[in-house]
Amino acid sequence: MSSNRGVVYKGPGEVEVTDIAYPEFELKDGPGVAPDNVGRKVPHGAILEVVATNICGSDQHMVRGRTTAPPGLVLGHEITGKVVETGPDTEFVSEGDLVSVPFNISCGRCRNCKAQRTEICLNVNPDRPGSAYGYVDMGGWVGGQAKYVLVPYADWNLLKFPDRDQAMEKMLDLTMLSDIFPTGYHGCVTAGVGVGSTVYIAGAGPVGLAAAVSAQLLGAAVVIVGDLNADRLAQARSFGCETIDISQGDPTELIDDLLGMPVVDCAVDAVGFEAHGTGAQAEHAAPASVLNTAMDVTRAGGSIGIPGLYVTGDPGAPDEAAKEGSLSIRFGLGWAKSHAFFTGQTPAMKYHRELMMAILHDRVKIADAVNAIVIPLEEAPEGYRSFDRGAASKYVLDPNGHLAAG
């Protein structure tokens, strides 16, 4: 049996790379594991040697202490790997397969999975619908910022790459299929982005940049990205987006300066609950700010995609209501403008095969768009610190040296 190491959340502001248990075909007790999941047998699973695993903004929420994540949680839900062992109930997954892992864990059997709502699977998390690797309140499945990881329901969950050599050549793009590319794409699809659309995307972090390149892929005429971070805005401009610095004034006025009108056809919230205000309030936490801005700038009858994360428990929120996920959104404005809102985790499996084909056939360069940078697993703590300081990069961890070798 091989040894295993992983990125472990130690407490607010601190992660550590340490020895962790090698995966078995059973979910053991540990930090964050739902009691009813302890001892769960996984004969339908596969153990992967991790080829690439990424630091996500959702991970950063936990590391900042903005969730109820327990210390000791092994992090990481963006996973690409090579199958090294399969359980006795797997049928179509084989040792040596190079695969992408959707960040949603799903069974493929429940009514939601059968309706392509894999983000709210009913069978993998006893506490609530939906699950993910290495994440708070998601059932306790061990994260994949590690050398090895267990994937349950492997025949259902794993997306096999058709050609291993081609996949390794495009691995920095393909690793984005586990989360941020489908997430950004889902935000645009649910917002109604299409040929000729004008789109406002709040946030120039990796998900916002993935949404921006997705909007272009869907045929948008103008993609406007708003943020406070000059380096991230420059990254958005590097592949043809318009940008606004929301610290410089009212977003509607800034959009009016670009388009000659203060509204867009649709908007995507790629920020979530750690939002800040705009204009003179840009330095202040304002959890509802992006949602309210999205309603301001979206035309009547438009839609707003909300892949940005919102939580039911935020110890660091600026007020008591926000600590329980209650935000002061101007719902009356959205109602008056007949807006449609689409929230929740992204059903990554709904999109990942088509997006894989777009990557393999050079229709999109998602790694360039998000400025993917490879670092060793042991440098994950510095990657988290750099990301927290606002680096205009997507950090890809290389636990087993496959990317360095490539």
Disulfide bonds with the S-S distance in Angstrom:
none
